[in-house]
């Protein structure tokens, strides 16, 4: 079973979509707080549809809480090489040197994604560059009008616009700063399942 870890997710529909993908693929979803929404949010339920009650879901107050309750994940961050058969941690980030398809996936691995607006904490990435992986993307300079959610988000968190797919865009560079979280998670989950000989892949 794969472990999909969302650290401080901000958009409820993304979490709902990822939850549905986890149910359909037998993955466990770990939500690391603080969350940018309530799990009672209608957008989470709508995106998760009838799958939400079947989701293997774990919740944590913080990153430290997640590590304390998941010793296999913590082992990956310890000094030295973890045992070859131990679950590995994959930190998905645009700052990764290695492409996610170059990684080797194992049963029990942790696929860790950061929040939509800014990704994973830079200190975590800098401390563990060998665990960082990226999804290659083409430049995207298409910007669209902000919806009411984005206006509220921007007022609270800063000015990152979104393109037509919900990707956050750095307006100064006209580039996508990250894939839509639910799309990114699906891409990596399916590559991991392909390597693990998931039925039908």
C-alpha positions as CSV (number, residue, x, y, z in Angstrom):
1,X,0.0,0.0,0.0
2,X,1.2,3.5,-0.8
3,X,1.0,6.3,1.6
4,X,0.0,9.7,0.2
5,X,0.9,12.6,2.5
6,X,-0.6,16.1,2.1
7,X,1.2,18.7,4.2
8,X,-1.1,21.6,5.0
9,X,-3.3,21.3,2.0
10,X,-5.3,24.5,1.2
11,X,-7.9,23.7,-1.5
12,X,-10.6,21.3,-0.3
13,X,-11.5,20.0,-3.8
14,X,-7.9,18.9,-4.4
15,X,-8.0,16.9,-1.2
16,X,-11.3,15.3,-2.1
17,X,-10.0,14.3,-5.5
18,X,-6.8,12.8,-4.0
19,X,-8.9,11.0,-1.5
20,X,-11.0,9.4,-4.3
21,X,-7.8,8.4,-6.1
22,X,-6.5,6.8,-2.9
23,X,-9.7,4.8,-2.4
24,X,-9.5,3.6,-6.0
25,X,-5.9,2.6,-5.8
26,X,-5.8,1.2,-2.2
27,X,-3.5,4.0,-0.9
28,X,-3.7,5.5,2.6
29,X,-4.2,9.3,2.8
30,X,-2.3,11.2,5.5
31,X,-3.4,14.8,6.1
32,X,-0.9,16.9,8.0
33,X,-2.3,20.1,9.6
34,X,-3.0,22.8,9.9
35,X,-5.5,22.3,7.0
36,X,-6.7,25.3,5.1
37,X,-10.3,24.0,5.4
38,X,-12.5,21.8,7.5
39,X,-13.0,18.1,6.4
40,X,-16.7,18.9,6.7
41,X,-16.3,21.4,3.8
42,X,-18.8,20.6,1.1
43,X,-16.1,20.9,-1.6
44,X,-14.2,18.0,0.0
45,X,-17.3,15.9,0.1
46,X,-18.4,16.8,-3.4
47,X,-14.9,15.9,-4.9
48,X,-14.7,12.7,-2.9
49,X,-18.3,11.8,-3.8
50,X,-19.4,8.4,-2.4
51,X,-15.8,7.3,-1.8
52,X,-15.0,9.4,1.3
53,X,-16.4,6.9,3.8
54,X,-14.2,4.2,2.3
55,X,-11.0,6.3,2.5
56,X,-8.2,5.0,4.7
57,X,-7.6,8.4,6.3
58,X,-5.1,9.5,9.0
59,X,-5.0,13.1,10.4
60,X,-2.1,14.8,12.2
61,X,-1.9,18.2,13.9
62,X,1.6,18.9,12.6
63,X,4.6,17.5,10.6
64,X,6.2,16.5,13.9
65,X,3.0,14.6,14.9
66,X,3.1,12.8,11.5
67,X,6.7,11.7,12.0
68,X,6.1,10.6,15.6
69,X,3.2,8.4,14.5
70,X,5.0,7.0,11.4
71,X,8.4,5.6,12.4
72,X,9.1,4.3,8.9
73,X,8.8,7.8,7.5
74,X,10.9,9.2,10.3
75,X,13.6,6.5,9.6
76,X,14.0,8.0,6.1
77,X,15.0,11.3,7.6
78,X,17.5,9.8,10.0
79,X,21.3,10.0,9.4
80,X,22.7,7.2,7.3
81,X,21.0,5.0,4.7
82,X,17.7,3.3,5.6
83,X,17.5,-0.4,5.0
84,X,16.8,-1.2,1.3
85,X,13.5,-2.9,2.1
86,X,12.2,-0.1,4.3
87,X,9.6,2.2,2.9
88,X,11.1,5.3,1.3
89,X,10.0,8.9,1.4
90,X,9.6,10.8,-1.8
91,X,9.4,14.6,-1.3
92,X,7.6,15.9,-4.4
93,X,8.8,19.5,-5.2
94,X,9.6,21.7,-8.1
95,X,13.0,22.1,-6.5
96,X,13.9,18.4,-6.9
97,X,17.0,17.5,-9.0
98,X,15.7,14.0,-9.9
99,X,12.6,13.4,-11.9
100,X,9.9,11.3,-10.2
101,X,10.1,8.6,-12.9
102,X,13.8,8.1,-12.0
103,X,12.8,7.0,-8.5
104,X,12.2,3.4,-7.5
105,X,9.0,2.9,-5.6
106,X,8.3,0.2,-2.9
107,X,5.2,-1.0,-1.1
108,X,4.7,1.3,1.9
109,X,6.5,4.3,0.4
110,X,5.4,7.8,1.4
111,X,4.6,10.2,-1.4
112,X,4.8,13.7,0.3
113,X,3.2,16.8,-1.3
114,X,3.2,20.3,0.1
115,X,0.6,23.0,0.2
116,X,-0.7,24.4,-3.1
117,X,0.6,27.9,-2.7
118,X,4.2,27.2,-1.6
119,X,4.9,23.5,-1.5
120,X,7.0,21.8,1.2
121,X,9.0,23.7,3.7
122,X,12.3,24.8,2.2
123,X,14.3,23.8,5.3
124,X,13.0,20.2,4.9
125,X,13.9,20.1,1.3
126,X,17.4,21.6,1.9
127,X,18.0,19.1,4.7
128,X,17.1,16.1,2.5
129,X,17.9,16.8,-1.2
130,X,18.3,13.1,-2.0
131,X,14.6,12.6,-1.2
132,X,13.4,15.5,-3.5
133,X,11.8,14.6,-6.8
134,X,10.0,16.8,-9.4
135,X,7.5,16.5,-12.1
136,X,8.8,18.1,-15.3
137,X,6.5,20.8,-16.7
138,X,6.3,23.1,-19.6
139,X,6.2,26.9,-19.0
140,X,2.6,28.2,-18.8
141,X,1.9,31.9,-19.1
142,X,-1.9,31.7,-19.4
143,X,-3.5,33.6,-16.5
144,X,-7.2,33.8,-15.9
145,X,-9.5,35.8,-13.7
146,X,-9.4,35.1,-10.0
147,X,-12.4,33.4,-8.5
148,X,-13.7,34.3,-5.1
149,X,-11.8,31.5,-3.4
150,X,-8.5,32.8,-4.8
151,X,-9.3,36.4,-3.8
152,X,-9.8,35.2,-0.2
153,X,-6.6,33.1,-0.4
154,X,-4.6,36.0,-1.9
155,X,-5.8,38.4,0.8
156,X,-4.7,36.0,3.5
157,X,-1.6,34.4,1.9
158,X,-0.2,36.7,-0.8
159,X,-0.6,37.3,-4.5
160,X,-0.2,34.1,-6.5
161,X,-2.6,33.8,-9.5
162,X,-3.9,30.6,-10.9
163,X,-4.2,29.4,-14.5
164,X,-7.2,27.6,-16.0
165,X,-6.2,24.3,-14.5
166,X,-5.9,25.7,-11.0
167,X,-2.1,25.8,-11.1
168,X,-0.4,28.6,-9.1
169,X,1.5,31.0,-11.4
170,X,4.2,33.4,-10.5
171,X,3.1,36.5,-12.3
172,X,6.6,38.0,-12.3
173,X,7.9,35.1,-14.3
174,X,4.7,34.0,-16.1
175,X,5.4,30.4,-15.1
176,X,3.6,27.7,-13.4
177,X,5.0,27.3,-9.9
178,X,3.3,24.0,-9.3
179,X,0.9,21.5,-10.9
180,X,-2.6,21.4,-9.5
181,X,-2.1,19.2,-6.4
182,X,-4.6,16.6,-7.3
183,X,-3.1,16.2,-10.8
184,X,0.4,16.0,-9.4
185,X,-0.6,13.4,-6.9
186,X,-2.4,11.2,-9.5
187,X,0.7,11.4,-11.8
188,X,3.1,10.2,-9.1
189,X,0.6,7.6,-7.6
190,X,0.1,6.0,-11.0
191,X,3.9,5.9,-11.8
192,X,4.5,4.2,-8.4
193,X,1.7,1.7,-9.1
194,X,3.1,1.0,-12.5
195,X,6.4,0.1,-11.0
196,X,4.7,-2.0,-8.3
197,X,2.9,-4.1,-11.0
198,X,-0.6,-2.9,-9.9
199,X,-3.2,-5.0,-11.6
200,X,-4.2,-3.6,-15.0
201,X,-1.2,-1.2,-15.3
